[in-house]
Amino acid sequence: MNDFTGQRALITGASSGIGAAFADELARRGADLVLVARSQDKLTALADRLAPLHGVDVHVVTVDLAAPDAGERLAAETTARGLQIDVLVNNAGFATHGLFADSDRARIAEQVALNVGAVVDLTGRFLPAMLERGRGAVINVASTAAFQPLPYMAVYGATKAFVLSYSEALWAETRDSGVDVLALCPGATQTSFFDVVGTDAASVGKRQTPQQVVATGLHALARRRPSAISGRANALLAKLPRLFPRAVSVKVAGRSLRPATAT
Ligand SMILES: NC(=O)c1ccc[n+]([C@@H]2O[C@H](COP(=O)([O-])OP(=O)(O)OC[C@H]3O[C@@H](n4cnc5c(N)ncnc54)[C@H](OP(=O)(O)O)[C@@H]3O)[C@@H](O)[C@H]2O)c1
């Protein structure tokens, strides 16, 4: 699946970072696009650059995917514009850092709604038509955070463990259907992610570029893999927790993520 000419990809979180890099690379490979996020100005600028550069058709849909009716609105919008979605990239997501008991309830609910709720909802809306057509792809952006519990980023780690488990299960369910499902697990990547988190504590090792992450994802998709970790060092690090008792792994993770203010 290296050439995407004639296919349309819907990318969430396309206004920045890994999502914008997916938009760039999929357009370069011939895909028409639907760019989704909240920042209309950034999405429009990206669409205005990519459409003439690659001769592809690019639509922008501005929506807050943490809102309860977001999936319904997005699907209604693609239907109204007559857009068939052949590739779904569930990429939008964010993390928070700090003691769970002290965290902002609303921000936590938003995180679960975006990182988990929107992924399940949009997959549920677009996967059935792909299965009917006997072709398509769903790429869900998880994280190396999926491989062990993360104290002080407890909700984020759990949302990404969910995305990994959910995507690999769907990969098995859809294996003989012509539709590919992939969980893409980046490690630390050079994007706005850490500005949103407000700390670099979770940034382990040398940061990859979003382009490297996208290349890993599209390579793994072409090889019909259930999941892929981007970067050799990240792949090794992700395996480490399995070598130790869970209590040890979680304590080690907690030591490196502990906020300076925590007692
Ligand atoms: N960077 C890393 O180190 C890293 C590592 C592992 C996994 N990841 C995962 O990679 C994915 C992309 O993150 P990134 O690193 O590219 O970070 P980023 O540069 O901060 O991009 C996040 C994207 O999500 C969108 N978004 C945030 N809240 C949204 C909402 N409520 N509704 C719709 N869109 C929303 C943002 O757009 P608007 O603000 O315009 O809405 C933006 O386009 C996330 O799922 C993240 O968990 C990142």
The ligand as an SDF file (V2000), in Angstrom:
LIG
                    3D

 48 52  0  0  0  0  0  0  0  0999 V2000
    5.1600   13.6000   20.4240 N   0  0  0  0  0  0  0  0  0  0  0  0
    5.4020   12.5010   21.1330 C   0  0  0  0  0  0  0  0  0  0  0  0
    6.4500   12.4010   21.7960 O   0  0  0  0  0  0  0  0  0  0  0  0
    4.4230   11.3500   21.0770 C   0  0  0  0  0  0  0  0  0  0  0  0
    4.8710   10.0930   21.5330 C   0  0  0  0  0  0  0  0  0  0  0  0
    4.0050    9.0220   21.4900 C   0  0  0  0  0  0  0  0  0  0  0  0
    2.7190    9.1810   21.0180 C   0  0  0  0  0  0  0  0  0  0  0  0
    2.2930   10.4160   20.6000 N   0  0  0  0  0  0  0  0  0  0  0  0
    0.9220   10.5390   20.1120 C   0  0  0  0  0  0  0  0  0  0  0  0
    0.9250   11.0910   18.8220 O   0  0  0  0  0  0  0  0  0  0  0  0
   -0.3180   11.7170   18.5660 C   0  0  0  0  0  0  0  0  0  0  0  0
   -0.0800   13.0720   17.9190 C   0  0  0  0  0  0  0  0  0  0  0  0
    0.5810   13.9100   18.8440 O   0  0  0  0  0  0  0  0  0  0  0  0
    1.7530   14.9140   18.4200 P   0  0  0  0  0  0  0  0  0  0  0  0
    2.9830   14.4450   19.0500 O   0  0  0  0  0  0  0  0  0  0  0  0
    1.7380   15.1410   16.9670 O   0  0  0  0  0  0  0  0  0  0  0  0
    1.2970   16.2020   19.2490 O   0  0  0  0  0  0  0  0  0  0  0  0
    0.7900   17.6460   18.7760 P   0  0  0  0  0  0  0  0  0  0  0  0
    1.7770   18.2600   17.8660 O   0  0  0  0  0  0  0  0  0  0  0  0
    0.4380   18.3370   20.0610 O   0  0  0  0  0  0  0  0  0  0  0  0
   -0.5340   17.3280   17.9520 O   0  0  0  0  0  0  0  0  0  0  0  0
   -1.7520   16.9650   18.5550 C   0  0  0  0  0  0  0  0  0  0  0  0
   -2.8540   17.1080   17.5280 C   0  0  0  0  0  0  0  0  0  0  0  0
   -4.1020   16.7060   18.1280 O   0  0  0  0  0  0  0  0  0  0  0  0
   -5.0640   17.7340   17.8810 C   0  0  0  0  0  0  0  0  0  0  0  0
   -6.0350   17.7910   18.9470 N   0  0  0  0  0  0  0  0  0  0  0  0
   -5.7950   17.9880   20.2810 C   0  0  0  0  0  0  0  0  0  0  0  0
   -6.9540   18.0440   20.9540 N   0  0  0  0  0  0  0  0  0  0  0  0
   -7.9430   17.8740   20.0300 C   0  0  0  0  0  0  0  0  0  0  0  0
   -9.3540   17.8570   20.1100 C   0  0  0  0  0  0  0  0  0  0  0  0
  -10.0020   18.0070   21.2910 N   0  0  0  0  0  0  0  0  0  0  0  0
  -10.0780   17.6850   18.9690 N   0  0  0  0  0  0  0  0  0  0  0  0
   -9.4270   17.5580   17.7740 C   0  0  0  0  0  0  0  0  0  0  0  0
   -8.1070   17.5650   17.6450 N   0  0  0  0  0  0  0  0  0  0  0  0
   -7.3660   17.7210   18.7540 C   0  0  0  0  0  0  0  0  0  0  0  0
   -4.2420   19.0130   17.7920 C   0  0  0  0  0  0  0  0  0  0  0  0
   -4.9070   19.9830   16.9980 O   0  0  0  0  0  0  0  0  0  0  0  0
   -5.7540   21.2510   17.5380 P   0  0  0  0  0  0  0  0  0  0  0  0
   -5.0450   21.7720   18.7450 O   0  0  0  0  0  0  0  0  0  0  0  0
   -5.7590   22.1460   16.3520 O   0  0  0  0  0  0  0  0  0  0  0  0
   -7.1090   20.6810   17.8290 O   0  0  0  0  0  0  0  0  0  0  0  0
   -3.0130   18.5310   17.0300 C   0  0  0  0  0  0  0  0  0  0  0  0
   -3.2570   18.5330   15.6500 O   0  0  0  0  0  0  0  0  0  0  0  0
   -1.0530   11.7740   19.9100 C   0  0  0  0  0  0  0  0  0  0  0  0
   -2.0320   10.7490   19.9410 O   0  0  0  0  0  0  0  0  0  0  0  0
    0.0520   11.4900   20.9180 C   0  0  0  0  0  0  0  0  0  0  0  0
   -0.4510   10.8790   22.0850 O   0  0  0  0  0  0  0  0  0  0  0  0
    3.1280   11.5000   20.6230 C   0  0  0  0  0  0  0  0  0  0  0  0
  1  2  1  0
  2  3  2  0
  2  4  1  0
  4  5  1  0
  4 48  2  0
  5  6  2  0
  6  7  1  0
  7  8  2  0
  8  9  1  0
  8 48  1  0
  9 10  1  0
  9 46  1  0
 10 11  1  0
 11 12  1  0
 11 44  1  0
 12 13  1  0
 13 14  1  0
 14 15  2  0
 14 16  1  0
 14 17  1  0
 17 18  1  0
 18 19  2  0
 18 20  1  0
 18 21  1  0
 21 22  1  0
 22 23  1  0
 23 24  1  0
 23 42  1  0
 24 25  1  0
 25 26  1  0
 25 36  1  0
 26 27  1  0
 26 35  1  0
 27 28  2  0
 28 29  1  0
 29 30  1  0
 29 35  2  0
 30 31  1  0
 30 32  2  0
 32 33  1  0
 33 34  2  0
 34 35  1  0
 36 37  1  0
 36 42  1  0
 37 38  1  0
 38 39  2  0
 38 40  1  0
 38 41  1  0
 42 43  1  0
 44 45  1  0
 44 46  1  0
 46 47  1  0
M  CHG  2   8   1  16  -1
M  END
$$$$
